[in-house]
Amino acid sequence: MSRGHRSVPRTADIALEAWADSREECLAEAVRALVETFADIGEAVPDGSVMIALAEETDEGLLGALLDEVVYQVEVPGRVAVDVSIDERTGVTRGQVEMRLATVPVGTVGHVGGSPTAVAVLGLRFGREAGMWHAHVVVDVYPRDRTFR
């Protein structure tokens, strides 16, 4: 399986790119890319998890909603995603995507950059290109000297 991600820091935001053979793995890579911009999770062992079920109408909406949830977890409950699993639902719930974010308290991970504040809708792309899934998103961040809690 081919997958990966990268981030490109810019003045007041960060551009993230992710790619993978499957839609679900590309979403997971996008989460990993986002978390790596502000936290060094090292060998963190999750002590909690958050389950999210989304039924967005577009792939771009799904990506944006997932990354918004990662930002929300940092800002409100003070949790950082250290692992993610994503399953596409079938049957009656077809079209829904169920996501599980394994988390740790923000105070237990190293800070490597400013915390994310918002996922930009403008320029967000997520879809299949040349036989692989690709994601591109811009995330607004606090300045590096202002980290999460």
N, C-alpha and C positions, 0 to 999 in steps of 0.2 A: 504494500500500500504506500502510495506517495502522499505525503502531507507535510505541512509546515506553516510558518508564519513569520512575520517581521513587522517592526514598527519603525517609523521615521519621525523623530521629534521635529517639531516646528516651533515657531515663536510662542503661540498660546494654545497649541493643541498638538495632537499626535495623530498621524495617519497610520492605520493598521491595515495589514493585508494578511489574508489567510488562504490556504488552498488545501484540497484533499480530494480523494476519489469519490467520497460520498457527501451528501448534504449534511448529514448529522456530524460527521467528523470535521467538516469545514467549520461548522458552528462552534464545535468544541475548540478548534484551533484559534478561532477569533477570540473566545473567552481567554484562552491561555495568553494570547498576544496582549490583550488588554491588561490582565493582571501583572504580567511581567514589566509593564511600563511603570508601575508604582510600587510593587512589592517583590521582595525576594522570599519566596515561600520555602526555599531549601528543601529540607526533609520534613516539612510540617505534616503532622498527622491530624486529619480532620476530627473534630469533636462535635460536629453538628452538620446538619444538611437542610437544604431548602428544596422543596419540590414545587415546580412551576408547570402548569399546563397552559399552553398558548395555542390559539387558533387564529393566527393572523392571516389576512387575505393574500398577502404577497410574501415572497421569500425575503425581500428587503425589510418588510415590516417585522418578520420573525427575527431576523438578525438584530434589528434595532431594539426590539422588545427584550431580547435575551441580554444584550449588553446593558440596556437600561437597568435590568434587574441586578446585574453585577455591580453597577454603580450605586444603586439603591442599598444593596447589602452593606457596602462600605460606609455610606453616609448615615444611614438610620440605625440598623442594629449593630453596626461596627464589626462586620464579618467580612472576611476575604475568601473568595473561592480558591481552593487549592486543587480541586479536581471537578470534572464535569462529565456527566453522561447524558446522552440525548437519544430518545426513542421516538420514532414516528408511530402514531397510533393507527390502528386498523379497525375494521368493523364499525360499530355504531359511532365511535369517536374518530373515525377517519378524518384526516385533515388537521387534527390536533397534534402537537408535539409536546412530549413530556420531558422535562429537563430536571436533573438533580444536580445541585451545586453542593459539593462537600466543602465545608467551611471551617475556618479557625478565627478566633478573635484578632482584630487588627493589631493589637499590642504584642502578638506573639510572632509577627513576621518582620523582616527587615524592610525599611523604607528606602526605595531607590529613586523615587521621583515624586512629583506632585500628584495628588489624588485626582481621579477623574471627576468631572462635574456633570457632563452631559454628552450624549451621543448626537452628533449632527445628522440631520435628515438629508441635508443637501449633499449630494455627491455619494451617498450610500449606495453601494452596488453589491448584489449577491445573486449569483446564478451560475449556470453551467457554461463553460467556455473551453473549447478544444478538448472535450472529453473529461474535464475536471471541474469541480466546484471551486469558485473563486469569490472572495469577499474583500471589499474595500470599504473602510469607514473612517471618519475623522471623529476624534474624541476631544472635547474641550477639557483642559486640566487646570488645576490651581497651580500657581508658580511653584517651582521645585522647593522653595523654602517653606511652603505651607503644605504639610503632609497631613494625612488623616489622623484622627484622634491620637 
